[in-house]
């Protein structure tokens, strides 16, 4: 009978560990990662400092390799959030405002918005449609440099 009493503290400790594990997993699943759609109206009011922003459009034929590279980086950096502005969802005036603010003449345009609000553009590759292995390395380096 006394042997069973010795197991009670072990079972309680094991239950506590299981509860903590479940709670921490639930919190981590609620954390948003990857691409987050950002409509123009929300962009106007969103504080993007210390975040990444991609300006693109959902029907961009040559953007596939760029987004393949980005998805690979997101898988490696699970906490990475990249806001996504789709220019197809904007009026001409809204597109012009985005282009003027960020000098975004082409899609996709990847930017890092610094804590001070300065937009730093990823421009190591001029041809996203034909990204090479070196371009992926530069893209990853850009993300890792600013993702802190």
MODELLER restraints for C-alpha pairs under 7 A, 6 or more apart:
rsr = mdl.restraints
at = mdl.atoms
rsr.add(forms.Gaussian(group=physical.xy_distance, feature=features.Distance(at['CA:33:A'], at['CA:78:A']), mean=6.35, stdev=0.5))
rsr.add(forms.Gaussian(group=physical.xy_distance, feature=features.Distance(at['CA:33:A'], at['CA:79:A']), mean=5.42, stdev=0.5))
rsr.add(forms.Gaussian(group=physical.xy_distance, feature=features.Distance(at['CA:33:A'], at['CA:80:A']), mean=5.40, stdev=0.5))
rsr.add(forms.Gaussian(group=physical.xy_distance, feature=features.Distance(at['CA:33:A'], at['CA:81:A']), mean=4.83, stdev=0.5))
rsr.add(forms.Gaussian(group=physical.xy_distance, feature=features.Distance(at['CA:34:A'], at['CA:74:A']), mean=5.93, stdev=0.5))
rsr.add(forms.Gaussian(group=physical.xy_distance, feature=features.Distance(at['CA:34:A'], at['CA:80:A']), mean=5.92, stdev=0.5))
rsr.add(forms.Gaussian(group=physical.xy_distance, feature=features.Distance(at['CA:34:A'], at['CA:81:A']), mean=4.89, stdev=0.5))
rsr.add(forms.Gaussian(group=physical.xy_distance, feature=features.Distance(at['CA:34:A'], at['CA:82:A']), mean=5.90, stdev=0.5))
rsr.add(forms.Gaussian(group=physical.xy_distance, feature=features.Distance(at['CA:35:A'], at['CA:81:A']), mean=6.06, stdev=0.5))
rsr.add(forms.Gaussian(group=physical.xy_distance, feature=features.Distance(at['CA:35:A'], at['CA:82:A']), mean=4.84, stdev=0.5))
rsr.add(forms.Gaussian(group=physical.xy_distance, feature=features.Distance(at['CA:35:A'], at['CA:83:A']), mean=5.69, stdev=0.5))
rsr.add(forms.Gaussian(group=physical.xy_distance, feature=features.Distance(at['CA:35:A'], at['CA:84:A']), mean=6.13, stdev=0.5))
rsr.add(forms.Gaussian(group=physical.xy_distance, feature=features.Distance(at['CA:36:A'], at['CA:81:A']), mean=6.96, stdev=0.5))
rsr.add(forms.Gaussian(group=physical.xy_distance, feature=features.Distance(at['CA:36:A'], at['CA:82:A']), mean=6.11, stdev=0.5))
rsr.add(forms.Gaussian(group=physical.xy_distance, feature=features.Distance(at['CA:36:A'], at['CA:83:A']), mean=4.77, stdev=0.5))
rsr.add(forms.Gaussian(group=physical.xy_distance, feature=features.Distance(at['CA:36:A'], at['CA:84:A']), mean=5.71, stdev=0.5))
rsr.add(forms.Gaussian(group=physical.xy_distance, feature=features.Distance(at['CA:37:A'], at['CA:83:A']), mean=6.02, stdev=0.5))
rsr.add(forms.Gaussian(group=physical.xy_distance, feature=features.Distance(at['CA:37:A'], at['CA:84:A']), mean=4.85, stdev=0.5))
rsr.add(forms.Gaussian(group=physical.xy_distance, feature=features.Distance(at['CA:37:A'], at['CA:85:A']), mean=6.44, stdev=0.5))
rsr.add(forms.Gaussian(group=physical.xy_distance, feature=features.Distance(at['CA:38:A'], at['CA:83:A']), mean=6.04, stdev=0.5))
rsr.add(forms.Gaussian(group=physical.xy_distance, feature=features.Distance(at['CA:38:A'], at['CA:84:A']), mean=5.51, stdev=0.5))
rsr.add(forms.Gaussian(group=physical.xy_distance, feature=features.Distance(at['CA:38:A'], at['CA:85:A']), mean=5.36, stdev=0.5))
rsr.add(forms.Gaussian(group=physical.xy_distance, feature=features.Distance(at['CA:39:A'], at['CA:85:A']), mean=6.34, stdev=0.5))
rsr.add(forms.Gaussian(group=physical.xy_distance, feature=features.Distance(at['CA:40:A'], at['CA:90:A']), mean=6.90, stdev=0.5))
rsr.add(forms.Gaussian(group=physical.xy_distance, feature=features.Distance(at['CA:48:A'], at['CA:113:A']), mean=6.20, stdev=0.5))
rsr.add(forms.Gaussian(group=physical.xy_distance, feature=features.Distance(at['CA:49:A'], at['CA:113:A']), mean=5.05, stdev=0.5))
rsr.add(forms.Gaussian(group=physical.xy_distance, feature=features.Distance(at['CA:49:A'], at['CA:114:A']), mean=5.24, stdev=0.5))
rsr.add(forms.Gaussian(group=physical.xy_distance, feature=features.Distance(at['CA:49:A'], at['CA:115:A']), mean=4.68, stdev=0.5))
rsr.add(forms.Gaussian(group=physical.xy_distance, feature=features.Distance(at['CA:49:A'], at['CA:116:A']), mean=6.75, stdev=0.5))
rsr.add(forms.Gaussian(group=physical.xy_distance, feature=features.Distance(at['CA:49:A'], at['CA:117:A']), mean=5.33, stdev=0.5))
rsr.add(forms.Gaussian(group=physical.xy_distance, feature=features.Distance(at['CA:50:A'], at['CA:113:A']), mean=5.44, stdev=0.5))
rsr.add(forms.Gaussian(group=physical.xy_distance, feature=features.Distance(at['CA:50:A'], at['CA:114:A']), mean=4.82, stdev=0.5))
rsr.add(forms.Gaussian(group=physical.xy_distance, feature=features.Distance(at['CA:50:A'], at['CA:115:A']), mean=4.93, stdev=0.5))
rsr.add(forms.Gaussian(group=physical.xy_distance, feature=features.Distance(at['CA:51:A'], at['CA:82:A']), mean=6.86, stdev=0.5))
rsr.add(forms.Gaussian(group=physical.xy_distance, feature=features.Distance(at['CA:51:A'], at['CA:112:A']), mean=5.86, stdev=0.5))
rsr.add(forms.Gaussian(group=physical.xy_distance, feature=features.Distance(at['CA:51:A'], at['CA:113:A']), mean=5.51, stdev=0.5))
rsr.add(forms.Gaussian(group=physical.xy_distance, feature=features.Distance(at['CA:52:A'], at['CA:81:A']), mean=6.99, stdev=0.5))
rsr.add(forms.Gaussian(group=physical.xy_distance, feature=features.Distance(at['CA:52:A'], at['CA:82:A']), mean=4.85, stdev=0.5))
rsr.add(forms.Gaussian(group=physical.xy_distance, feature=features.Distance(at['CA:52:A'], at['CA:83:A']), mean=6.12, stdev=0.5))
rsr.add(forms.Gaussian(group=physical.xy_distance, feature=features.Distance(at['CA:52:A'], at['CA:111:A']), mean=5.64, stdev=0.5))
rsr.add(forms.Gaussian(group=physical.xy_distance, feature=features.Distance(at['CA:52:A'], at['CA:112:A']), mean=4.45, stdev=0.5))
rsr.add(forms.Gaussian(group=physical.xy_distance, feature=features.Distance(at['CA:52:A'], at['CA:113:A']), mean=6.15, stdev=0.5))
rsr.add(forms.Gaussian(group=physical.xy_distance, feature=features.Distance(at['CA:53:A'], at['CA:82:A']), mean=5.50, stdev=0.5))
rsr.add(forms.Gaussian(group=physical.xy_distance, feature=features.Distance(at['CA:53:A'], at['CA:83:A']), mean=4.65, stdev=0.5))
rsr.add(forms.Gaussian(group=physical.xy_distance, feature=features.Distance(at['CA:53:A'], at['CA:84:A']), mean=5.88, stdev=0.5))
rsr.add(forms.Gaussian(group=physical.xy_distance, feature=features.Distance(at['CA:53:A'], at['CA:110:A']), mean=5.85, stdev=0.5))
rsr.add(forms.Gaussian(group=physical.xy_distance, feature=features.Distance(at['CA:53:A'], at['CA:111:A']), mean=5.12, stdev=0.5))
rsr.add(forms.Gaussian(group=physical.xy_distance, feature=features.Distance(at['CA:53:A'], at['CA:112:A']), mean=6.27, stdev=0.5))
rsr.add(forms.Gaussian(group=physical.xy_distance, feature=features.Distance(at['CA:54:A'], at['CA:82:A']), mean=6.84, stdev=0.5))
rsr.add(forms.Gaussian(group=physical.xy_distance, feature=features.Distance(at['CA:54:A'], at['CA:83:A']), mean=6.13, stdev=0.5))
rsr.add(forms.Gaussian(group=physical.xy_distance, feature=features.Distance(at['CA:54:A'], at['CA:84:A']), mean=4.90, stdev=0.5))
rsr.add(forms.Gaussian(group=physical.xy_distance, feature=features.Distance(at['CA:54:A'], at['CA:85:A']), mean=6.18, stdev=0.5))
rsr.add(forms.Gaussian(group=physical.xy_distance, feature=features.Distance(at['CA:54:A'], at['CA:108:A']), mean=6.56, stdev=0.5))
rsr.add(forms.Gaussian(group=physical.xy_distance, feature=features.Distance(at['CA:54:A'], at['CA:109:A']), mean=5.54, stdev=0.5))
rsr.add(forms.Gaussian(group=physical.xy_distance, feature=features.Distance(at['CA:54:A'], at['CA:110:A']), mean=4.52, stdev=0.5))
rsr.add(forms.Gaussian(group=physical.xy_distance, feature=features.Distance(at['CA:54:A'], at['CA:111:A']), mean=6.28, stdev=0.5))
rsr.add(forms.Gaussian(group=physical.xy_distance, feature=features.Distance(at['CA:55:A'], at['CA:84:A']), mean=6.06, stdev=0.5))
rsr.add(forms.Gaussian(group=physical.xy_distance, feature=features.Distance(at['CA:55:A'], at['CA:85:A']), mean=4.85, stdev=0.5))
rsr.add(forms.Gaussian(group=physical.xy_distance, feature=features.Distance(at['CA:55:A'], at['CA:86:A']), mean=6.22, stdev=0.5))
rsr.add(forms.Gaussian(group=physical.xy_distance, feature=features.Distance(at['CA:55:A'], at['CA:107:A']), mean=6.25, stdev=0.5))
rsr.add(forms.Gaussian(group=physical.xy_distance, feature=features.Distance(at['CA:55:A'], at['CA:108:A']), mean=5.55, stdev=0.5))
rsr.add(forms.Gaussian(group=physical.xy_distance, feature=features.Distance(at['CA:55:A'], at['CA:109:A']), mean=5.07, stdev=0.5))
rsr.add(forms.Gaussian(group=physical.xy_distance, feature=features.Distance(at['CA:55:A'], at['CA:110:A']), mean=6.54, stdev=0.5))
rsr.add(forms.Gaussian(group=physical.xy_distance, feature=features.Distance(at['CA:56:A'], at['CA:85:A']), mean=6.29, stdev=0.5))
rsr.add(forms.Gaussian(group=physical.xy_distance, feature=features.Distance(at['CA:56:A'], at['CA:86:A']), mean=5.27, stdev=0.5))
rsr.add(forms.Gaussian(group=physical.xy_distance, feature=features.Distance(at['CA:56:A'], at['CA:87:A']), mean=6.11, stdev=0.5))
rsr.add(forms.Gaussian(group=physical.xy_distance, feature=features.Distance(at['CA:56:A'], at['CA:107:A']), mean=4.77, stdev=0.5))
rsr.add(forms.Gaussian(group=physical.xy_distance, feature=features.Distance(at['CA:56:A'], at['CA:108:A']), mean=4.52, stdev=0.5))
rsr.add(forms.Gaussian(group=physical.xy_distance, feature=features.Distance(at['CA:56:A'], at['CA:109:A']), mean=6.58, stdev=0.5))
rsr.add(forms.Gaussian(group=physical.xy_distance, feature=features.Distance(at['CA:57:A'], at['CA:86:A']), mean=4.61, stdev=0.5))
rsr.add(forms.Gaussian(group=physical.xy_distance, feature=features.Distance(at['CA:57:A'], at['CA:87:A']), mean=5.33, stdev=0.5))
rsr.add(forms.Gaussian(group=physical.xy_distance, feature=features.Distance(at['CA:57:A'], at['CA:88:A']), mean=5.59, stdev=0.5))
rsr.add(forms.Gaussian(group=physical.xy_distance, feature=features.Distance(at['CA:58:A'], at['CA:86:A']), mean=6.55, stdev=0.5))
rsr.add(forms.Gaussian(group=physical.xy_distance, feature=features.Distance(at['CA:62:A'], at['CA:128:A']), mean=6.96, stdev=0.5))
rsr.add(forms.Gaussian(group=physical.xy_distance, feature=features.Distance(at['CA:62:A'], at['CA:129:A']), mean=4.39, stdev=0.5))
rsr.add(forms.Gaussian(group=physical.xy_distance, feature=features.Distance(at['CA:63:A'], at['CA:108:A']), mean=6.47, stdev=0.5))
rsr.add(forms.Gaussian(group=physical.xy_distance, feature=features.Distance(at['CA:63:A'], at['CA:128:A']), mean=6.34, stdev=0.5))
rsr.add(forms.Gaussian(group=physical.xy_distance, feature=features.Distance(at['CA:63:A'], at['CA:129:A']), mean=5.71, stdev=0.5))
rsr.add(forms.Gaussian(group=physical.xy_distance, feature=features.Distance(at['CA:65:A'], at['CA:128:A']), mean=6.83, stdev=0.5))
rsr.add(forms.Gaussian(group=physical.xy_distance, feature=features.Distance(at['CA:65:A'], at['CA:129:A']), mean=6.12, stdev=0.5))
rsr.add(forms.Gaussian(group=physical.xy_distance, feature=features.Distance(at['CA:65:A'], at['CA:131:A']), mean=6.38, stdev=0.5))
rsr.add(forms.Gaussian(group=physical.xy_distance, feature=features.Distance(at['CA:66:A'], at['CA:128:A']), mean=5.60, stdev=0.5))
rsr.add(forms.Gaussian(group=physical.xy_distance, feature=features.Distance(at['CA:66:A'], at['CA:129:A']), mean=6.96, stdev=0.5))
rsr.add(forms.Gaussian(group=physical.xy_distance, feature=features.Distance(at['CA:66:A'], at['CA:131:A']), mean=6.84, stdev=0.5))
rsr.add(forms.Gaussian(group=physical.xy_distance, feature=features.Distance(at['CA:69:A'], at['CA:136:A']), mean=6.05, stdev=0.5))
rsr.add(forms.Gaussian(group=physical.xy_distance, feature=features.Distance(at['CA:73:A'], at['CA:140:A']), mean=6.47, stdev=0.5))
rsr.add(forms.Gaussian(group=physical.xy_distance, feature=features.Distance(at['CA:74:A'], at['CA:80:A']), mean=6.04, stdev=0.5))
rsr.add(forms.Gaussian(group=physical.xy_distance, feature=features.Distance(at['CA:87:A'], at['CA:95:A']), mean=6.27, stdev=0.5))
rsr.add(forms.Gaussian(group=physical.xy_distance, feature=features.Distance(at['CA:98:A'], at['CA:104:A']), mean=6.99, stdev=0.5))
rsr.add(forms.Gaussian(group=physical.xy_distance, feature=features.Distance(at['CA:99:A'], at['CA:105:A']), mean=5.98, stdev=0.5))
rsr.add(forms.Gaussian(group=physical.xy_distance, feature=features.Distance(at['CA:102:A'], at['CA:119:A']), mean=6.57, stdev=0.5))
rsr.add(forms.Gaussian(group=physical.xy_distance, feature=features.Distance(at['CA:110:A'], at['CA:121:A']), mean=5.98, stdev=0.5))
rsr.add(forms.Gaussian(group=physical.xy_distance, feature=features.Distance(at['CA:110:A'], at['CA:122:A']), mean=5.52, stdev=0.5))
rsr.add(forms.Gaussian(group=physical.xy_distance, feature=features.Distance(at['CA:111:A'], at['CA:119:A']), mean=6.02, stdev=0.5))
rsr.add(forms.Gaussian(group=physical.xy_distance, feature=features.Distance(at['CA:111:A'], at['CA:120:A']), mean=5.38, stdev=0.5))
rsr.add(forms.Gaussian(group=physical.xy_distance, feature=features.Distance(at['CA:111:A'], at['CA:121:A']), mean=4.46, stdev=0.5))
rsr.add(forms.Gaussian(group=physical.xy_distance, feature=features.Distance(at['CA:111:A'], at['CA:122:A']), mean=6.00, stdev=0.5))
rsr.add(forms.Gaussian(group=physical.xy_distance, feature=features.Distance(at['CA:112:A'], at['CA:119:A']), mean=5.71, stdev=0.5))
rsr.add(forms.Gaussian(group=physical.xy_distance, feature=features.Distance(at['CA:112:A'], at['CA:120:A']), mean=5.07, stdev=0.5))
rsr.add(forms.Gaussian(group=physical.xy_distance, feature=features.Distance(at['CA:112:A'], at['CA:121:A']), mean=6.46, stdev=0.5))
rsr.add(forms.Gaussian(group=physical.xy_distance, feature=features.Distance(at['CA:113:A'], at['CA:119:A']), mean=4.53, stdev=0.5))
rsr.add(forms.Gaussian(group=physical.xy_distance, feature=features.Distance(at['CA:113:A'], at['CA:120:A']), mean=6.21, stdev=0.5))
rsr.add(forms.Gaussian(group=physical.xy_distance, feature=features.Distance(at['CA:122:A'], at['CA:142:A']), mean=6.95, stdev=0.5))
rsr.add(forms.Gaussian(group=physical.xy_distance, feature=features.Distance(at['CA:124:A'], at['CA:138:A']), mean=6.91, stdev=0.5))
rsr.add(forms.Gaussian(group=physical.xy_distance, feature=features.Distance(at['CA:125:A'], at['CA:135:A']), mean=6.17, stdev=0.5))
